[in-house]
Amino acid sequence: MTKILCLIPARSGSKGIPHKNIKDFKGKPLLAWCIVQAKNSKYQMKIIVSTDSEKYRKIAIQYGAEAPFLRPSEISQDLSTDFECIKHTLDWLKTNEKYCPDIILHLRPTQPCRKVEDIDACLDIFINQREKYDSLRTVVPFEKSPYKMYSITNNTLTPLFYTYKNINEPYNQCRQKLPQCYLHNGYIDILNAKNIDKNMLSGGKIFPYIMNKTDTIDIDTNEDWEKAENYSFISNDVLY
């Protein structure tokens, strides 16, 4: 049986919405929704909340997750990475519990409207494809082509791409000649645990789970929060 670690990162230093991860969302702290969703999956998994706050840790345990450690402050900053959080968790579990998962289900608290059936569908796919893929990421179609984008250096526009296949100056082409692009939406990430041993997160081969943009709400701002609270839950109503 595939050993699944569900990892929920919940640091305390949110700037846009202070203490966002424990703010009440439809009757539960925001981070609690990840725990509820993971517990309602058809798959058995170990659910860990990685946080730098004792208060957050107690809330995580209250809702049924494990929180056996506090994440060091040096990897709980604004610029700290998912890789650092995941590696710290895996190292701690290996050293202290002799536990080594096969795959990691990474659920961010900022997606409280996540559906359990999407979790299960992604796990179904990845468990059956994990020998071919390093990871799975949920994505949404992106209406603006990166082939038409620029950076600015020394007050000069610099195209991100000067060519696309045999097309020169793609930024001057009609969009129909350019490929459909997709944006990582942070809804569900799954990766082989061995990726971390290779000092990589997603790896070179990522399975795309394509979603409708209207079905994913990532909470970063107060506007996002209001939008999420007004979201019409359909298939997941039992959780709410």
C-alpha positions, -999 to +999 in steps of 0.1 A: +000+000+000+012+035-009+021+055+022+007+090+019+018+119+040-006+149+039+014+180+047-004+212+056+019+243+060+005+269+083+030+295+094+019+324+116+034+353+098+008+362+072+011+399+062-019+405+039-044+391+064-028+388+098-031+353+113-050+343+082-044+306+088-065+305+120-091+332+111-126+319+112-139+307+079-175+294+079-173+282+114-138+268+114-102+282+115-089+284+079-063+257+084-089+233+098-105+229+063-075+211+049-076+187+078-113+180+074-108+175+036-079+151+041-098+131+068-127+127+044-106+113+016-112+077+007-074+072+012-058+066+045-030+091+052-009+106+079-019+143+083+008+167+096+005+204+101+038+222+100+036+255+119+059+278+139+031+287+164+021+268+195-014+283+192-017+270+156-003+237+167-030+232+193-058+241+168-044+216+143-044+188+169-080+198+180-092+192+145-075+158+141-041+164+126-007+156+141+016+185+149+045+168+166+070+197+162+072+234+157+088+245+125+120+266+130+116+303+126+143+305+100+122+285+075+089+301+085+096+335+069+080+354+040+106+341+015+108+306+030+101+278+004+079+248+002+110+227-003+124+238+031+091+231+049+087+196+033+124+186+038+122+196+075+091+175+080+105+145+062+138+147+082+119+151+115+096+121+108+125+099+097+146+107+127+119+107+154+093+083+141+111+062+116+084+071+091+091+075+054+062+082+031+060+072-006+042+103-017+033+137-002-001+154-006+006+191-001-026+210+009-024+248+014-048+263+039-055+292+015-078+268-005-107+261+019-132+256-010-112+225-022-134+195-029-126+160-015-134+144-048-106+164-064-082+152-038-093+116-044-092+120-082-056+135-081-045+107-058-061+081-081-041+095-110-008+099-093-007+066-075-012+049-108+013+071-126+040+078-101+065+057-118+062+079-149+058+113-132+077+131-105+046+151-093+011+162-100-001+198-100-035+214-104-036+241-130-060+264-147-060+278-182-043+312-183-058+337-207-027+359-211+002+343-230+036+345-213+050+346-249+036+382-251+051+393-218+081+414-209+104+424-181+118+459-178+155+465-174+171+499-174+139+514-187+139+490-216+113+463-224+129+428-226+107+400-240+105+369-219+107+348-251+124+359-283+114+327-302+088+300-298+098+268-318+102+283-353+083+315-346+104+346-342+091+375-320+061+356-306+052+387-287+042+402-321+021+372-332-016+367-329-025+345-299-039+318-321-004+309-332+008+305-296+001+275-272-025+275-245-007+281-213-017+271-177-012+286-143-004+266-111-033+274-088-020+259-055-052+238-051-035+203-048+001+193-052+013+157-050+050+146-053+071+116-049+089+118-015+122+107-032+122+141-051+133+157-019+163+134-016+173+147-051+170+183-039+140+190-061+103+196-054+082+190-085+109+173-106+111+174-144+079+155-152+047+170-138+012+156-145-013+184-152-047+182-134-066+208-153-094+227-135-119+254-142-106+287-130-140+295-114-137+265-091-105+275-074-101+304-050-067+311-034-070+334-005-043+360-004-063+392+001-095+404+019-112+405-015-103+368-020-116+360+014-150+376+007-152+358-027-144+324-010-171+330+017-196+337-011-186+306-031-215+282-037-205+248-024-221+219-043-205+185-041-188+192-008-218+205+011-216+177+037-184+193+050-200+226+056 
